[in-house]
Amino acid sequence: MYMRQSIVDLLAPKDNSVTGDDPEYEERYVAFVDILGWKAATLNCDPVTLHRVLTLIAARARIYNDNFRRETKQRRDVIIPSLYWKVQYSFFSDCFVMSTPIDFGPRILEAVGQISLMLLQAGFLSRGAVVQANIFHKENFVYGAALVTAVELEKKAHYPRILFDQDSITEMPMWNKHFIIEDNQGAQIINLFNVPVTGGDPTSLLADTFGFSEIVNSLRVGLESSRKNINHHEKWCYMRDNVVRVLETFGQAGRPYIVQLS
């Protein structure tokens, strides 16, 4: 009996070559992060703006995929750290999942913090969680207890923050950096503004490294535009209050930004 074949039938692998060997769970650090307010943004923003924001989370997907890795192996102009080959990253619409081996250490906190910081600079809040548990993660194939736990914690987080799950992550070196801080609710969260414990010009860090002019503008716009929605306004107030707490640690260098947020 003849059955018409689609282009998928003709091109798709007939075995498990999409994911390689038979899948097995691996204990990894896993981050799940969601962009808040995306539904409203899709109704009110133009496609160019939306595309620019999604590019912030899509960029790493271009780097952490097998095709790009194969191309990278042929390069002779850069030395690629061995751990790079073991990072997995997936995204769909307004959320992303990143996972790393345990020996990757706090690099996952730094990476997720950088993405959330760029989203804030672009005017968007994000929320999520980082956990340690079993997962199978190979490009867009991602499932397991770690993802379930991370998604559940993201929902419970309520405020725009990336929770650090102390119940599952019992040991992680911090390399003399403030990767994790306590927010004004007493929760352990990823610090979007982590710097070495000592060293660095505070004025330059705030202006150049963290782009606080953009952050202050995002906060002021978010606070003003959300005044008629209590739920949204609460989240922007939370972010402002915690940003001010960070700015206070920079002493006089942080004062001009605090004044703008008062």
QUIGIMO-V270291 format. One record per backbone hydrogen bond with DSSP energy under -0.5 kcal/mol. CO is the residue of the C=O (numbers start at 1). NH is the residue of the N-H. Records with the same first field share a line. If there is no record, write none. Layout:
CO=NH / NH
This chain:
6=10
7=11
8=12
16=19 / 20
26=28 / 135
27=102
28=133
29=100
30=131
31=98
32=129
33=96
34=127
35=38
37=41
38=42
39=43
40=44
41=45
46=50
47=51
48=52
49=53
50=54
51=55
52=56
53=56 / 57
54=57 / 58
55=59
58=61 / 62
59=62 / 63
60=64
63=65
64=89
65=69
66=70
67=71
68=72
69=73
70=74
71=74
72=75
78=80
79=81
81=84
82=85
83=86
84=87
88=99
90=97
92=95
94=35
95=92
96=33
97=90
98=31
99=88
100=29
101=104
102=105
104=107
105=108
106=109 / 110
107=111
108=112
109=113
110=114
111=115
112=116
113=117
114=118
115=119
116=120
117=121
118=122
119=124
120=123
125=36
127=34
128=163
129=32
130=165
131=30
133=28
134=146
135=26 / 137
136=143
138=141
140=142
141=138
143=136
144=148
145=149
146=150
147=151
148=152
149=153
150=154
151=155
152=156
153=157
154=158
155=158
157=159
159=161
161=128 / 163
162=190
163=130 / 165
164=166
165=168 / 169
168=170
174=177
176=197
177=179
179=191
181=183 / 189
183=186
187=183 / 189
188=164
189=181
190=192
191=194
195=178
200=202
201=205
202=206
203=207
204=208 / 209
205=210
206=212
211=214 / 215
212=216
213=217
214=218
215=219
216=220
217=221
218=222
219=223
220=224
221=225
222=226
224=227
226=229 / 233
228=230
229=233
230=234
231=235
232=236
233=237
234=238
235=239
236=240
237=241
238=242
239=243
240=244
241=245
242=246
243=247
244=248
245=249
246=249
247=250
248=251
250=253
251=254 / 255
252=255 / 256
254=258
255=259
256=260
257=261
258=261 / 262
259=262
